[in-house]
Amino acid sequence: MTDTAEQTQTTEQTTERVQISSVVAEGYRKVINLDGYVAKAVEEPLGDLIKLRASQINGCTYCVDMHSVDLTDGGYPLRKVFAVSAWRESPWFTPRERTALELTEAVTLIHQGGVSDELYTRSVAEFGEQGFADLILAIGTINIWNRIAIPTHMRPPAL
């Protein structure tokens, strides 16, 4: 790739596109309302763990930054934040966190087999039916945010 092509690609990747919040304000407010429901329904730091893991999978730099900062600002151990992408190998996650992270991966990567009966049963045992349903909404909501942020090139604040 030439220097000019690299420059153009970098510029295209860093220039924010349309602001969906302005163009389709009513629809954007609906997503915010859903996010508000989820924030009340799923306890922290579990909600931010879900948001961080889905955002890592989806490659959303804006959301990875936001939810990493939210976790650390909330007192979540920095080493655990770093370990979210490798949670299966990490000794630091509780069974509850592990179930939520596994469910997050299964729903975010739904095209790879979905949520198995075993994971569903384990999730309902850990969270109850309402808790499971709230987790599904939480995972769906962060996937919506990722799908807003990525194609519009939303970027986190400068370091």
N, C-alpha and C positions, 0 to 999 in steps of 0.2 A: 504494500500500500504506500502511496506517495505521501509526503508531508502534507500536501494540500488536502488529499483525501482523508488523512487522519484528522486534520484540523476540522474539516467539515463534519466528519462523524462525531467528534467530540462536541462541537458546537450544537449539532442536532440533538445529541444526548443531553445536553445541559440547558438548552433553551426551553423554558416552559411554554407549553402550547395553550390551548383554550382553557379558560377557567370555568369548569362545569358549574361551579357555585353561582356564577353570574348568568350563564347562558340558559341553564335549566334550574333556576333557583328553587322551584317547588319540589322537583324530584330530589334535589340535593338535600333540602330540608327534611324530606322523608327518610333519607339515609341517616341523617343526623339524629332524627327522632328514634330510629331503630337502634342506633348506637347508644343513645341515652338509656333506652330500656335495658340493653345488654349490660351497660355499665352498672346498673342497679341490681341486675339479676345474677351476675357472676362475680364472686368475691375476688378481691385483689389479694395477692399479686397474680392469681390464676388467669384473670382476664388479660393482663398484659403479657403473660407467658404465651397464651394462645395467639395473641396478636403478633408477638415477635416471631414465633415459629412459623405461622402461616406466611408472614412477610418475608422471612428468610427463604422459604420454599419458592415463593413467587418472585423473588428477586426485587422487592420493592425497597429501594434505598431510603426513601422518605419515611416509610412506616417502620423499617428496621431501626433507623435512628430514633424516631419518636418513642417507640416502645422500649428500646434499650435505655433511653434517658428516663422515661417514666419509671421503669423498674429500679434503676439506681437511685433516682431522686426519692423513691419510696422506701429506700433502705434495703432493697434486695441485694444480696451479696454480688459484687462485681464478677467474681469467678463463676457464679452460677449463671449470670447473664451470658458470659462468654461460652459457657457449656451448653446452652440451649440447643445449638445446632448439633451437638453430640450427646444429647440427653440419654440415649440408650446405654452409652458406655460410661456415663458419669455416675458416681456414687451419691451425688448430692440431692437428687430429686425424690420427693415422697411418692408413695404409690398413687396418691390422688393426682399429683402433678404429672406423673408418668401416664396415667390413663387419659388425662386431658390432652397431653402432647401427642399421644398415639392417635386419639380421636381427631385431633387437629390435622395430623398428616393424612389420615384416611379420608377425611372430608375434603381437604384441600386438593388431594390427588385422587379425587373420586373416580376418575377414568381408569385408575389402576386396580380396580377391584372393589371399591367402595368400602363400606363398613361391614366387617364380618359379623356373623351371629355371635361369635365369641366376644368380640370387642363390644358389641351392643350390650350383651348380657353383663359384662364386667362394668361397663359405663353406668348402666342403670343401677347395678348393685352399689356402686360407689357414690353416685350423685342423685339417685331417684329418677323417676320419669320426668318430673318438671325440671330438675337440674340437667338431665340429659338434653331435653328440648331447649333449654336456655343455652347450653353449650353449642348445640347445632346452630342456633341463631347467632351466637357470638362468632363462631367460625365462619359462618356465611357472611356476616357483616364485615369482618376484616378482609375477607376475600373480595367483597364489593369495593372496599376502600382501596385495596391493592389494584383493582381493575379500573379505578378512577385515577389513581396516582401515576401508575406506570405509563399508560398511553398519553397522558397529558404532560409527562416529564416533570412532575412535582419534585422538587429538590429540598433536602433539609437545609436548615440555616447553615451559614458558613461556620467553620471551626473558630 
